Amino acid sequence: MFFFCYAPAGCVQARLAYVEAQGELKVPFKDAIPTRAEQLSALQNTEEFDVLVVGGGATGSGCALDAVTRNLKTALVERSDFSSGTSSRSTKLIHGGVRYLQKAIMKLDYEQYMMVKEALHERANLLDIAPHLSAPLPIMLPVYKWWQLPYYWAGIKMYDLVAGSHCLKSSYVLSKSKALELFPMLKKDKLVGAIVYYDAISASSFVSVTFLHNLWKTATGCCGQTRCARVSVGPSAPCAARGCHQAKLPYVPGQHNDARMNLAIALTAARHGAAIANYTEVVHLLKKLDPKTGQEKVCGARCRDMTTGQEFDVRAKCVINATGPFTDSLRKMDNQKTANICQPSAGVHIVIPGYYSPDNMGLLDPATSDGRVIFFLPWEKMTIAGTTDTPTEVTAHPIPMEEDINFILNEVRNYLSPDVEVRRGDVLAAWSGIRPLVTDPNSKDTQSICRNHIVNISDSGLITIAGGKWTTYRSMAEETLDAAIKAHKLSAGPSRTVGLMLEGGKDWTPTLYIRLVQDYGLENEVAQHLAATYGGRAFDVAKMAHVTGKRWPILGKRLVSEFPYIESEVQYAIKEYACTAIDVIARRTRLGFLNVQAADEALPRIVEIMGKELQWTEQKKKEELEAAQKFLHLEMGYKARSEQLSKSTEISLTAQEVARFKKRFYKFDKESKGFITTLDVQQVLEKLSIHIDENALHEILNEVDLNKNGQVELDEFLQLMSAVQRGQISDSRLAILMKTAEEGLDLRGPVSVDRSGGGV
């Protein structure tokens, strides 16, 4: 196994090496990348690749980019979509592991110290190569006990020391009043103050690094080298210097669009000539006898195009296993007797309305009720909270569990003011991601596992890169290719990915969105979204935008009114290898991760656009719609809404409340049928001069229609109102619509009705 440690001091040298080699890099597809069909043809018709990467997450895509920029003939296959697994389900932060703060400082853990150094280097590089996709974010650490203030302050200042002169902004202490001014939702009782710390761009910090190296060297007996490597071929080889490799210190995260970042890495690899294909599964590994040793060696893979079922061989001198949680599955394809090296851990996140947090300040809970760390962060004008860390089984379709959602909500309540009612019904989306933690197979405690990464070379030559985290994907890829080149004697130079701009980053500027508004007549919010998502490629999306028919905006029809995603993004997604409606709502846009009801509402139009572009039959359109709805229902938390209602069989309402809600119900059920339909609601709204599309009305009633018989019975309505009263459901469209209509009837005047965001 390979373990490499990177010091920030190496960053400058690597950057200079890249600048010298920059002119030699070939970009064969500057204007348009090959279509998926062309990529599949390249996979099938190339006699032999130098490198075949299996896995299209951040690490796999990073390996492909590293390989192809070293002028190696490179292929990549992914069973699902790029970033469909762990890489799109992160906390949306680039960080080095705040939860290891205590271990790094209090236990003088050199391993974690080295990991944060590496993370600082990689964080700086990510800000350089994808400035449109990541940005610094200040994080507030509220302090409720006086003794904690110097304790946390010392740890955060240690981070500033490591970052050196490249720290974006030094951490600072806030008084109670200032903390509440910046984060007004914070709980006031017993608040002592707060510490705010930032992401840092770090290259070399010679003074602090030298000082800390000496400290770790003395305390741990480490060799003290800036970069130490330990190599073992096979699981049985002993480690020569335990505790002398990667580690973390307190590291401040910056936000990023993880799925888009992953896609940008893969697209950049494609532009440089890598043959990449999503929805291409490895059926089994190909092997041949080595005439020198008589041993079988991996020489490629039998692949299946998941969209057509066609199978074909992809031959390669080297195969790299970068399959994340499925690492051991591919390793067992190579050798059934191999020991597991990954222990999967589930991390659940929830999305709640943006009013739960300030627009430009995150919150860190460093010690939850069970010792885990919870982040509470603004993201895409919403608030994201998470994550959990529990052992789990490996699955391609992880489902957020109700107990995890409630755990996060309870922890959020501990830090927010009593004035802010944290309601279960405010959860707009929820998802679970599986982290491929590297661990001893006998270990059961995932909280004590560091996200170290290892590079392993099997007896048959299969290269496996396992573990790690988003921040270090590039350095992990570099280590993996270094090991592959050495093991398989490939002809290639050093890595060139430090400073290599990712898709869209080269032509991006902070004011690019203004040109989109001026040149194409896009809404300001839409233009900002396109610039922040596609960078310099935003103009390609704008050129495909449809005329709205309005005075303003001139171009850019939205998929749903609340979000800046426009219809031309669906068309552009197909050019970026989107094959399903799920690809669009989950990864080409983030609609499914932000609001499942809005995503569900946008699905018919998305399927219609994709169907036209990809020439889908009516049956195929139906299957795509059903598959996407199932994805939202199970993997994005939509199921939780109906469960909240169906579990509330007991109607917890007072007699007065029951009478009031019955009165409201019968304003719609004029004939006292005991149920209401879309026609009943439409008739009432017409009296108030309010028009709502019949399909929209059907969706609104369907949310509450538990037995799915096309009508809402009185019991179902009372059950809904009971759930609303208890906070299990919030912003129910039907509840708000009927309340507003009732008030309108009482006033006998027209009343406007705004669509609610809804919850899950």
ChimeraX attribute file (.defattr): number of C-alpha atoms within 10 A of each C-alpha:
attribute: neighborCount
match mode: 1-to-1
recipient: residues
	/A:1	23
	/A:2	19
	/A:3	21
	/A:4	23
	/A:5	22
	/A:6	23
	/A:7	23
	/A:8	26
	/A:9	17
	/A:10	15
	/A:11	21
	/A:12	14
	/A:13	12
	/A:14	16
	/A:15	18
	/A:16	13
	/A:17	15
	/A:18	20
	/A:19	15
	/A:20	10
	/A:21	13
	/A:22	15
	/A:23	8
	/A:24	12
	/A:25	14
	/A:26	14
	/A:27	14
	/A:28	13
	/A:29	13
	/A:30	10
	/A:31	8
	/A:32	11
	/A:33	20
	/A:34	20
	/A:35	15
	/A:36	19
	/A:37	11
	/A:38	14
	/A:39	21
	/A:40	19
	/A:41	12
	/A:42	18
	/A:43	26
	/A:44	16
	/A:45	12
	/A:46	15
	/A:47	11
	/A:48	20
	/A:49	21
	/A:50	22
	/A:51	29
	/A:52	31
	/A:53	28
	/A:54	28
	/A:55	31
	/A:56	33
	/A:57	28
	/A:58	33
	/A:59	32
	/A:60	32
	/A:61	33
	/A:62	27
	/A:63	35
	/A:64	37
	/A:65	33
	/A:66	29
	/A:67	33
	/A:68	27
	/A:69	27
	/A:70	20
	/A:71	18
	/A:72	21
	/A:73	20
	/A:74	29
	/A:75	31
	/A:76	29
	/A:77	30
	/A:78	26
	/A:79	21
	/A:80	19
	/A:81	23
	/A:82	32
	/A:83	28
	/A:84	23
	/A:85	26
	/A:86	25
	/A:87	25
	/A:88	24
	/A:89	21
	/A:90	25
	/A:91	27
	/A:92	21
	/A:93	22
	/A:94	29
	/A:95	25
	/A:96	30
	/A:97	23
	/A:98	19
	/A:99	22
	/A:100	23
	/A:101	25
	/A:102	16
	/A:103	19
	/A:104	23
	/A:105	18
	/A:106	9
	/A:107	11
	/A:108	17
	/A:109	23
	/A:110	28
	/A:111	24
	/A:112	28
	/A:113	28
	/A:114	27
	/A:115	29
	/A:116	34
	/A:117	30
	/A:118	27
	/A:119	31
	/A:120	36
	/A:121	28
	/A:122	28
	/A:123	29
	/A:124	22
	/A:125	24
	/A:126	26
	/A:127	21
	/A:128	19
	/A:129	20
	/A:130	25
	/A:131	21
	/A:132	27
	/A:133	23
	/A:134	23
	/A:135	17
	/A:136	20
	/A:137	20
	/A:138	21
	/A:139	24
	/A:140	26
	/A:141	22
	/A:142	27
	/A:143	20
	/A:144	18
	/A:145	11
	/A:146	12
	/A:147	10
	/A:148	13
	/A:149	18
	/A:150	10
	/A:151	11
	/A:152	19
	/A:153	19
	/A:154	13
	/A:155	19
	/A:156	24
	/A:157	16
	/A:158	19
	/A:159	28
	/A:160	25
	/A:161	19
	/A:162	29
	/A:163	28
	/A:164	21
	/A:165	17
	/A:166	19
	/A:167	20
	/A:168	16
	/A:169	15
	/A:170	19
	/A:171	21
	/A:172	14
	/A:173	17
	/A:174	19
	/A:175	13
	/A:176	17
	/A:177	15
	/A:178	13
	/A:179	22
	/A:180	18
	/A:181	11
	/A:182	16
	/A:183	21
	/A:184	16
	/A:185	18
	/A:186	24
	/A:187	19
	/A:188	18
	/A:189	10
	/A:190	11
	/A:191	19
	/A:192	19
	/A:193	21
	/A:194	24
	/A:195	20
	/A:196	23
	/A:197	26
	/A:198	23
	/A:199	29
	/A:200	28
	/A:201	23
	/A:202	25
	/A:203	27
	/A:204	22
	/A:205	18
	/A:206	15
	/A:207	12
	/A:208	16
	/A:209	20
	/A:210	13
	/A:211	13
	/A:212	17
	/A:213	20
	/A:214	15
	/A:215	16
	/A:216	20
	/A:217	17
	/A:218	13
	/A:219	13
	/A:220	18
	/A:221	14
	/A:222	20
	/A:223	15
	/A:224	17
	/A:225	13
	/A:226	16
	/A:227	16
	/A:228	17
	/A:229	16
	/A:230	17
	/A:231	18
	/A:232	17
	/A:233	16
	/A:234	13
	/A:235	14
	/A:236	8
	/A:237	10
	/A:238	13
	/A:239	12
	/A:240	11
	/A:241	13
	/A:242	11
	/A:243	16
	/A:244	28
	/A:245	24
	/A:246	28
	/A:247	26
	/A:248	31
	/A:249	31
	/A:250	28
	/A:251	31
	/A:252	27
	/A:253	27
	/A:254	21
	/A:255	21
	/A:256	25
	/A:257	23
	/A:258	25
	/A:259	25
	/A:260	22
	/A:261	25
	/A:262	27
	/A:263	25
	/A:264	25
	/A:265	28
	/A:266	29
	/A:267	23
	/A:268	27
	/A:269	29
	/A:270	27
	/A:271	22
	/A:272	21
	/A:273	25
	/A:274	30
	/A:275	26
	/A:276	30
	/A:277	28
	/A:278	25
	/A:279	20
	/A:280	25
	/A:281	21
	/A:282	23
	/A:283	16
	/A:284	15
	/A:285	21
	/A:286	19
	/A:287	17
	/A:288	13
	/A:289	13
	/A:290	12
	/A:291	8
	/A:292	6
	/A:293	8
	/A:294	9
	/A:295	13
	/A:296	15
	/A:297	21
	/A:298	24
	/A:299	24
	/A:300	27
	/A:301	22
	/A:302	15
	/A:303	23
	/A:304	20
	/A:305	19
	/A:306	14
	/A:307	11
	/A:308	9
	/A:309	11
	/A:310	10
	/A:311	16
	/A:312	17
	/A:313	21
	/A:314	25
	/A:315	25
	/A:316	23
	/A:317	19
	/A:318	27
	/A:319	27
	/A:320	27
	/A:321	27
	/A:322	28
	/A:323	27
	/A:324	28
	/A:325	25
	/A:326	19
	/A:327	21
	/A:328	22
	/A:329	15
	/A:330	20
	/A:331	22
	/A:332	13
	/A:333	15
	/A:334	21
	/A:335	14
	/A:336	11
	/A:337	9
	/A:338	14
	/A:339	13
	/A:340	17
	/A:341	20
	/A:342	20
	/A:343	26
	/A:344	25
	/A:345	24
	/A:346	25
	/A:347	24
	/A:348	28
	/A:349	27
	/A:350	28
	/A:351	25
	/A:352	28
	/A:353	19
	/A:354	16
	/A:355	13
	/A:356	23
	/A:357	25
	/A:358	18
	/A:359	17
	/A:360	15
	/A:361	16
	/A:362	25
	/A:363	23
	/A:364	19
	/A:365	22
	/A:366	17
	/A:367	12
	/A:368	15
	/A:369	11
	/A:370	7
	/A:371	11
	/A:372	15
	/A:373	21
	/A:374	22
	/A:375	21
	/A:376	27
	/A:377	31
	/A:378	26
	/A:379	23
	/A:380	16
	/A:381	17
	/A:382	19
	/A:383	23
	/A:384	29
	/A:385	26
	/A:386	30
	/A:387	24
	/A:388	21
	/A:389	20
	/A:390	17
	/A:391	17
	/A:392	14
	/A:393	12
	/A:394	17
	/A:395	13
	/A:396	14
	/A:397	14
	/A:398	21
	/A:399	20
	/A:400	24
	/A:401	16
	/A:402	14
	/A:403	9
	/A:404	22
	/A:405	23
	/A:406	14
	/A:407	18
	/A:408	21
	/A:409	20
	/A:410	16
	/A:411	19
	/A:412	22
	/A:413	17
	/A:414	14
	/A:415	20
	/A:416	19
	/A:417	16
	/A:418	14
	/A:419	9
	/A:420	13
	/A:421	12
	/A:422	18
	/A:423	19
	/A:424	24
	/A:425	22
	/A:426	23
	/A:427	29
	/A:428	29
	/A:429	27
	/A:430	32
	/A:431	25
	/A:432	27
	/A:433	30
	/A:434	29
	/A:435	28
	/A:436	25
	/A:437	23
	/A:438	22
	/A:439	22
	/A:440	13
	/A:441	11
	/A:442	8
	/A:443	10
	/A:444	13
	/A:445	13
	/A:446	18
	/A:447	16
	/A:448	12
	/A:449	16
	/A:450	21
	/A:451	23
	/A:452	21
	/A:453	23
	/A:454	22
	/A:455	26
	/A:456	26
	/A:457	23
	/A:458	20
	/A:459	15
	/A:460	17
	/A:461	22
	/A:462	24
	/A:463	26
	/A:464	27
	/A:465	27
	/A:466	28
	/A:467	26
	/A:468	22
	/A:469	24
	/A:470	24
	/A:471	25
	/A:472	26
	/A:473	22
	/A:474	25
	/A:475	25
	/A:476	26
	/A:477	26
	/A:478	22
	/A:479	21
	/A:480	31
	/A:481	27
	/A:482	19
	/A:483	20
	/A:484	25
	/A:485	20
	/A:486	12
	/A:487	15
	/A:488	16
	/A:489	11
	/A:490	16
	/A:491	11
	/A:492	16
	/A:493	13
	/A:494	17
	/A:495	23
	/A:496	23
	/A:497	24
	/A:498	25
	/A:499	20
	/A:500	22
	/A:501	19
	/A:502	26
	/A:503	24
	/A:504	23
	/A:505	24
	/A:506	17
	/A:507	13
	/A:508	19
	/A:509	14
	/A:510	12
	/A:511	10
	/A:512	19
	/A:513	26
	/A:514	16
	/A:515	14
	/A:516	22
	/A:517	20
	/A:518	12
	/A:519	12
	/A:520	19
	/A:521	19
	/A:522	26
	/A:523	20
	/A:524	16
	/A:525	13
	/A:526	22
	/A:527	26
	/A:528	21
	/A:529	19
	/A:530	26
	/A:531	27
	/A:532	24
	/A:533	22
	/A:534	21
	/A:535	26
	/A:536	20
	/A:537	17
	/A:538	23
	/A:539	20
	/A:540	13
	/A:541	20
	/A:542	24
	/A:543	14
	/A:544	16
	/A:545	22
	/A:546	15
	/A:547	15
	/A:548	14
	/A:549	10
	/A:550	8
	/A:551	8
	/A:552	12
	/A:553	17
	/A:554	17
	/A:555	23
	/A:556	27
	/A:557	21
	/A:558	19
	/A:559	23
	/A:560	18
	/A:561	12
	/A:562	12
	/A:563	19
	/A:564	21
	/A:565	25
	/A:566	23
	/A:567	21
	/A:568	21
	/A:569	24
	/A:570	27
	/A:571	21
	/A:572	18
	/A:573	19
	/A:574	19
	/A:575	15
	/A:576	19
	/A:577	23
	/A:578	22
	/A:579	20
	/A:580	21
	/A:581	26
	/A:582	26
	/A:583	23
	/A:584	26
	/A:585	26
	/A:586	23
	/A:587	25
	/A:588	23
	/A:589	22
	/A:590	21
	/A:591	24
	/A:592	29
	/A:593	25
	/A:594	28
	/A:595	28
	/A:596	28
	/A:597	23
	/A:598	22
	/A:599	26
	/A:600	20
	/A:601	15
	/A:602	20
	/A:603	23
	/A:604	16
	/A:605	15
	/A:606	23
	/A:607	24
	/A:608	16
	/A:609	18
	/A:610	22
	/A:611	18
	/A:612	12
	/A:613	12
	/A:614	12
	/A:615	11
	/A:616	16
	/A:617	11
	/A:618	11
	/A:619	9
	/A:620	13
	/A:621	20
	/A:622	13
	/A:623	13
	/A:624	23
	/A:625	22
	/A:626	14
	/A:627	15
	/A:628	22
	/A:629	20
	/A:630	15
	/A:631	21
	/A:632	26
	/A:633	20
	/A:634	18
	/A:635	22
	/A:636	28
	/A:637	28
	/A:638	25
	/A:639	18
	/A:640	23
	/A:641	22
	/A:642	17
	/A:643	13
	/A:644	18
	/A:645	22
	/A:646	17
	/A:647	10
	/A:648	15
	/A:649	13
	/A:650	11
	/A:651	15
	/A:652	16
	/A:653	17
	/A:654	10
	/A:655	8
	/A:656	9
	/A:657	15
	/A:658	16
	/A:659	12
	/A:660	11
	/A:661	19
	/A:662	16
	/A:663	13
	/A:664	17
	/A:665	23
	/A:666	16
	/A:667	17
	/A:668	23
	/A:669	20
	/A:670	13
	/A:671	11
	/A:672	12
	/A:673	10
	/A:674	14
	/A:675	20
	/A:676	22
	/A:677	17
	/A:678	20
	/A:679	13
	/A:680	15
	/A:681	21
	/A:682	18
	/A:683	14
	/A:684	20
	/A:685	23
	/A:686	12
	/A:687	15
	/A:688	18
	/A:689	12
	/A:690	15
	/A:691	13
	/A:692	12
	/A:693	8
	/A:694	13
	/A:695	10
	/A:696	12
	/A:697	17
	/A:698	15
	/A:699	17
	/A:700	18
	/A:701	21
	/A:702	19
	/A:703	18
	/A:704	24
	/A:705	19
	/A:706	17
	/A:707	12
	/A:708	11
	/A:709	9
	/A:710	15
	/A:711	19
	/A:712	22
	/A:713	21
	/A:714	19
	/A:715	14
	/A:716	20
	/A:717	20
	/A:718	20
	/A:719	22
	/A:720	25
	/A:721	25
	/A:722	24
	/A:723	26
	/A:724	19
	/A:725	14
	/A:726	14
	/A:727	16
	/A:728	21
	/A:729	24
	/A:730	26
	/A:731	17
	/A:732	22
	/A:733	22
	/A:734	22
	/A:735	20
	/A:736	16
	/A:737	19
	/A:738	20
	/A:739	15
	/A:740	16
	/A:741	27
	/A:742	19
	/A:743	14
	/A:744	18
	/A:745	17
	/A:746	9
	/A:747	11
	/A:748	12
	/A:749	12
	/A:750	16
	/A:751	16
	/A:752	13
	/A:753	16
	/A:754	10
	/A:755	15
	/A:756	16
	/A:757	17
	/A:758	21
	/A:759	28
	/A:760	28
